């Protein structure tokens, strides 16, 4: 079971009925939880530095055997991954404004072009990688995670005393 500690906040507690409060809390995700949650989304952001500086680019992606895959074209900003890139970050998140719940996963690793034809065909056959922006995107890029980290954020409701302690 994950222990949850309330987020330290400088703003006052929100009193909902005179005796109950709402306060944000966060829980670190395990590596297994991170991988599981990544499989529930299809859009992420890849961050890297190139000759033009810092870049943050949204891509549609899939996770297969704990590796992240996305497609690109030979003339795109992401085509530099053909030669490989040893230091990339990849972020995925989900939130629900109505319940004030959400999670995020950040992956650090390296990216490279996939060259194995059987693997390329397998990856390109997944409908979730169909290009949103259209066009031909024949390059398949793989991100091999070096480390995964994530957290879940949610509201803790209860008495002022329970909101200041730990909860689940």
C-alpha positions as CSV (number, residue, x, y, z in Angstrom):
1,X,0.0,0.0,0.0
2,X,1.2,3.5,-0.8
3,X,1.5,6.0,2.0
4,X,0.0,9.4,1.1
5,X,1.2,12.6,2.6
6,X,-0.8,15.8,2.2
7,X,0.8,18.4,-0.1
8,X,2.1,21.4,1.8
9,X,0.0,24.3,0.8
10,X,0.3,28.0,1.7
11,X,-3.3,28.8,0.9
12,X,-6.0,28.2,3.6
13,X,-8.0,25.0,3.8
14,X,-11.3,25.0,2.0
15,X,-14.0,24.4,4.5
16,X,-16.9,22.6,2.9
17,X,-19.5,22.2,5.7
18,X,-17.9,23.9,8.8
19,X,-16.3,20.7,10.0
20,X,-14.9,19.1,6.9
21,X,-12.0,20.2,4.7
22,X,-10.5,19.4,1.3
23,X,-6.8,19.3,0.9
24,X,-4.6,18.0,-1.9
25,X,-2.5,14.9,-1.4
26,X,0.1,13.2,-3.6
27,X,1.4,9.6,-3.7
28,X,4.5,8.4,-5.5
29,X,3.8,5.7,-8.1
30,X,5.8,2.5,-8.3
31,X,7.6,1.6,-11.5
32,X,4.9,-1.0,-12.2
33,X,2.2,1.6,-11.7
34,X,4.0,4.0,-14.0
35,X,4.2,1.4,-16.8
36,X,0.6,0.4,-16.3
37,X,-0.7,4.0,-16.5
38,X,1.4,4.8,-19.5
39,X,-0.6,2.1,-21.4
40,X,-3.8,4.0,-20.7
41,X,-2.9,7.1,-22.7
42,X,-1.9,7.7,-26.3
43,X,-0.5,11.3,-26.2
44,X,2.8,12.2,-24.5
45,X,5.5,14.9,-24.8
46,X,9.1,14.2,-25.6
47,X,11.7,16.7,-24.3
48,X,15.2,17.0,-25.6
49,X,17.9,19.5,-26.5
50,X,19.1,20.0,-30.0
51,X,21.1,22.7,-31.9
52,X,18.1,25.1,-31.6
53,X,17.8,24.6,-27.8
54,X,15.2,22.9,-25.6
55,X,12.3,21.2,-27.3
56,X,9.1,19.8,-26.1
57,X,7.0,18.0,-28.7
58,X,3.7,16.2,-28.3
59,X,3.5,12.8,-30.0
60,X,1.1,9.9,-30.1
61,X,2.8,6.8,-28.7
62,X,2.4,3.2,-27.6
63,X,4.2,1.1,-25.0
64,X,5.3,-2.4,-26.0
65,X,7.4,-4.5,-23.6
66,X,8.2,-1.5,-21.4
67,X,9.6,0.5,-24.4
68,X,7.9,3.6,-25.8
69,X,7.4,4.0,-29.6
70,X,6.3,6.8,-31.8
71,X,6.5,7.7,-35.5
72,X,8.0,10.6,-37.3
73,X,9.1,11.7,-40.8
74,X,12.5,12.2,-42.3
75,X,12.0,16.0,-42.4
76,X,10.5,16.6,-39.0
77,X,12.0,18.1,-35.8
78,X,12.1,14.6,-34.4
79,X,14.1,13.1,-37.3
80,X,17.3,13.8,-35.4
81,X,16.5,10.7,-33.4
82,X,17.5,8.6,-36.5
83,X,21.1,9.1,-35.2
84,X,20.0,8.4,-31.6
85,X,19.8,10.7,-28.6
86,X,21.2,9.7,-25.2
87,X,19.3,12.1,-23.0
88,X,15.5,12.5,-23.5
89,X,12.6,12.9,-21.2
90,X,9.1,11.7,-22.0
91,X,6.0,12.8,-20.0
92,X,2.5,11.5,-19.9
93,X,-0.3,12.8,-17.7
94,X,-4.0,12.6,-17.0
95,X,-6.3,14.7,-15.0
96,X,-10.0,15.1,-14.1
97,X,-10.9,18.7,-13.3
98,X,-14.2,17.7,-11.8
99,X,-12.7,15.4,-9.1
100,X,-9.4,17.2,-8.9
101,X,-7.5,14.0,-9.4
102,X,-4.7,13.1,-11.8
103,X,-1.4,11.5,-12.3
104,X,1.8,12.0,-14.2
105,X,4.7,9.8,-15.3
106,X,8.1,11.1,-16.4
107,X,10.6,8.8,-18.2
108,X,14.3,9.5,-18.6
109,X,16.1,7.5,-21.2
110,X,17.6,7.4,-24.6
111,X,15.9,7.4,-28.0
112,X,16.9,5.7,-31.2
113,X,15.5,4.7,-34.6
114,X,14.1,1.1,-34.8
115,X,15.8,-0.7,-37.6
116,X,14.5,-4.3,-37.2
117,X,11.9,-4.7,-40.0
118,X,9.8,-7.2,-38.1
119,X,9.6,-4.8,-35.1
120,X,8.8,-1.9,-37.4
121,X,6.0,-3.8,-39.0
122,X,4.6,-4.7,-35.6
123,X,4.7,-1.2,-34.3
124,X,3.3,0.4,-37.5
125,X,0.4,-2.0,-37.4
126,X,-0.9,-0.5,-34.2
127,X,-3.8,1.9,-35.0
128,X,-2.9,4.1,-32.0
129,X,0.2,5.3,-34.0
130,X,-1.7,6.5,-37.0
131,X,-0.5,10.1,-37.6
132,X,-2.9,12.7,-36.2
133,X,-1.4,15.4,-38.4
134,X,-1.5,13.2,-41.5
135,X,1.4,12.6,-43.9
136,X,3.9,9.8,-44.2
137,X,5.8,9.0,-41.0
138,X,8.0,6.0,-41.8
139,X,10.5,6.4,-39.0
140,X,9.8,4.4,-35.8
141,X,11.6,5.8,-32.7
142,X,12.0,3.8,-29.5
143,X,12.6,5.3,-26.1
144,X,14.4,3.0,-23.7
145,X,13.7,4.1,-20.2
146,X,16.6,4.6,-17.8
147,X,14.3,5.6,-15.0
148,X,10.6,6.1,-14.4
149,X,8.9,8.3,-11.8
150,X,5.4,9.4,-11.3
151,X,2.8,10.5,-8.8
152,X,-0.9,10.6,-8.3
153,X,-2.6,13.7,-7.0
154,X,-6.0,13.8,-5.4
155,X,-8.2,15.5,-2.8
156,X,-8.3,14.2,0.8
157,X,-11.6,15.0,2.5
158,X,-12.2,14.8,6.2
159,X,-11.7,16.6,9.5
160,X,-8.9,19.1,9.8
161,X,-7.0,16.6,11.9
162,X,-7.1,13.8,9.3
163,X,-6.3,16.2,6.5
164,X,-3.0,17.0,8.2
165,X,-2.0,13.4,8.8
166,X,-1.5,10.6,6.4
167,X,-4.3,8.9,4.5
168,X,-5.0,6.7,1.5
